[in-house]
Amino acid sequence: GKEIMGKNGRIHCSLNINTETGRLSSRRPNLQ
């Protein structure tokens, strides 16, 4: 159970990072 929770937590963290990166990319396309 703990392992599954940990994996899900990592996935959620990755999704959050991707969302933030997407927002920054949309606001600052020059970074790409």
N, CA, C and O atoms as CSV, one atom per row, in Angstrom:
chain,resi,resn,atom,element,x,y,z
A,1,GLY,N,N,0.823,-1.209,0.000
A,1,GLY,CA,C,0.000,0.000,0.000
A,1,GLY,C,C,0.853,1.253,0.000
A,1,GLY,O,O,0.581,2.194,-0.744
A,2,LYS,N,N,1.885,1.267,0.833
A,2,LYS,CA,C,2.740,2.462,0.914
A,2,LYS,C,C,3.469,2.703,-0.407
A,2,LYS,O,O,3.636,3.845,-0.834
A,3,GLU,N,N,3.899,1.620,-1.047
A,3,GLU,CA,C,4.618,1.764,-2.315
A,3,GLU,C,C,3.724,2.406,-3.374
A,3,GLU,O,O,4.156,3.286,-4.119
A,4,ILE,N,N,2.462,1.950,-3.428
A,4,ILE,CA,C,1.518,2.503,-4.403
A,4,ILE,C,C,1.295,3.990,-4.112
A,4,ILE,O,O,1.263,4.813,-5.027
A,5,MET,N,N,1.141,4.321,-2.829
A,5,MET,CA,C,0.939,5.722,-2.457
A,5,MET,C,C,2.130,6.550,-2.918
A,5,MET,O,O,1.964,7.647,-3.451
A,6,GLY,N,N,3.324,6.022,-2.713
A,6,GLY,CA,C,4.536,6.742,-3.093
A,6,GLY,C,C,4.593,6.966,-4.598
A,6,GLY,O,O,4.915,8.061,-5.059
A,7,LYS,N,N,4.278,5.919,-5.362
A,7,LYS,CA,C,4.306,6.047,-6.823
A,7,LYS,C,C,3.293,7.088,-7.281
A,7,LYS,O,O,3.598,7.942,-8.113
A,8,ASN,N,N,2.087,7.009,-6.731
A,8,ASN,CA,C,1.058,7.979,-7.106
A,8,ASN,C,C,1.508,9.391,-6.750
A,8,ASN,O,O,1.283,10.333,-7.510
A,9,GLY,N,N,2.137,9.530,-5.600
A,9,GLY,CA,C,2.605,10.843,-5.166
A,9,GLY,C,C,3.619,11.394,-6.152
A,9,GLY,O,O,3.586,12.576,-6.494
A,10,ARG,N,N,4.517,10.537,-6.607
A,10,ARG,CA,C,5.531,10.992,-7.563
A,10,ARG,C,C,4.880,11.420,-8.868
A,10,ARG,O,O,5.248,12.437,-9.456
A,11,ILE,N,N,3.905,10.631,-9.314
A,11,ILE,CA,C,3.216,10.951,-10.566
A,11,ILE,C,C,2.511,12.299,-10.433
A,11,ILE,O,O,2.585,13.134,-11.334
A,12,HIS,N,N,1.832,12.507,-9.311
A,12,HIS,CA,C,1.126,13.769,-9.101
A,12,HIS,C,C,2.115,14.925,-9.099
A,12,HIS,O,O,1.839,15.986,-9.660
A,13,CYS,N,N,3.264,14.721,-8.469
A,13,CYS,CA,C,4.284,15.777,-8.425
A,13,CYS,C,C,4.740,16.101,-9.840
A,13,CYS,O,O,4.904,17.269,-10.193
A,14,SER,N,N,4.944,15.065,-10.651
A,14,SER,CA,C,5.389,15.267,-12.031
A,14,SER,C,C,4.338,16.049,-12.806
A,14,SER,O,O,4.670,16.962,-13.562
A,15,LEU,N,N,3.068,15.693,-12.618
A,15,LEU,CA,C,1.991,16.392,-13.314
A,15,LEU,C,C,1.979,17.856,-12.906
A,15,LEU,O,O,1.795,18.732,-13.751
A,16,ASN,N,N,2.172,18.129,-11.629
A,16,ASN,CA,C,2.184,19.509,-11.149
A,16,ASN,C,C,3.329,20.275,-11.788
A,16,ASN,O,O,3.157,21.422,-12.201
A,17,ILE,N,N,4.504,19.647,-11.871
A,17,ILE,CA,C,5.667,20.304,-12.477
A,17,ILE,C,C,5.385,20.587,-13.949
A,17,ILE,O,O,5.687,21.674,-14.441
A,18,ASN,N,N,4.803,19.609,-14.657
A,18,ASN,CA,C,4.493,19.787,-16.076
A,18,ASN,C,C,3.500,20.928,-16.259
A,18,ASN,O,O,3.629,21.722,-17.191
A,19,THR,N,N,2.513,21.013,-15.376
A,19,THR,CA,C,1.513,22.077,-15.470
A,19,THR,C,C,2.178,23.432,-15.281
A,19,THR,O,O,1.913,24.365,-16.038
A,20,GLU,N,N,3.037,23.543,-14.278
A,20,GLU,CA,C,3.734,24.809,-14.025
A,20,GLU,C,C,4.631,25.152,-15.203
A,20,GLU,O,O,4.683,26.306,-15.630
A,21,THR,N,N,5.339,24.159,-15.731
A,21,THR,CA,C,6.235,24.395,-16.871
A,21,THR,C,C,5.421,24.856,-18.073
A,21,THR,O,O,5.834,25.764,-18.795
A,22,GLY,N,N,4.269,24.235,-18.289
A,22,GLY,CA,C,3.407,24.613,-19.410
A,22,GLY,C,C,2.956,26.057,-19.288
A,22,GLY,O,O,2.928,26.787,-20.279
A,23,ARG,N,N,2.605,26.472,-18.083
A,23,ARG,CA,C,2.171,27.854,-17.861
A,23,ARG,C,C,3.316,28.812,-18.152
A,23,ARG,O,O,3.129,29.831,-18.817
A,24,LEU,N,N,4.508,28.480,-17.650
A,24,LEU,CA,C,5.662,29.349,-17.856
A,24,LEU,C,C,6.004,29.407,-19.339
A,24,LEU,O,O,6.356,30.468,-19.854
A,25,SER,N,N,5.903,28.264,-20.032
A,25,SER,CA,C,6.213,28.219,-21.458
A,25,SER,C,C,5.219,29.085,-22.230
A,25,SER,O,O,5.601,29.791,-23.163
A,26,SER,N,N,3.948,29.032,-21.842
A,26,SER,CA,C,2.924,29.822,-22.524
A,26,SER,C,C,3.187,31.310,-22.317
A,26,SER,O,O,3.003,32.114,-23.231
A,27,ARG,N,N,3.616,31.669,-21.116
A,27,ARG,CA,C,3.882,33.074,-20.823
A,27,ARG,C,C,5.217,33.520,-21.405
A,27,ARG,O,O,5.372,34.666,-21.827
A,28,ARG,N,N,6.185,32.597,-21.424
A,28,ARG,CA,C,7.510,32.954,-21.938
A,28,ARG,C,C,7.956,31.955,-23.004
A,28,ARG,O,O,8.781,31.089,-22.714
A,29,PRO,N,N,7.440,32.048,-24.216
A,29,PRO,CA,C,7.801,31.121,-25.308
A,29,PRO,C,C,9.268,31.244,-25.693
A,29,PRO,O,O,9.829,30.335,-26.304
A,30,ASN,N,N,9.894,32.371,-25.336
A,30,ASN,CA,C,11.301,32.581,-25.675
A,30,ASN,C,C,12.193,31.557,-24.989
A,30,ASN,O,O,13.262,31.226,-25.503
A,31,LEU,N,N,11.763,31.045,-23.815
A,31,LEU,CA,C,12.577,30.073,-23.086
A,31,LEU,C,C,12.734,28.799,-23.906
A,31,LEU,O,O,13.756,28.120,-23.809
A,32,GLN,N,N,11.733,28.472,-24.710
A,32,GLN,CA,C,11.823,27.256,-25.511
A,32,GLN,C,C,12.757,27.492,-26.681
A,32,GLN,O,O,12.975,26.588,-27.488
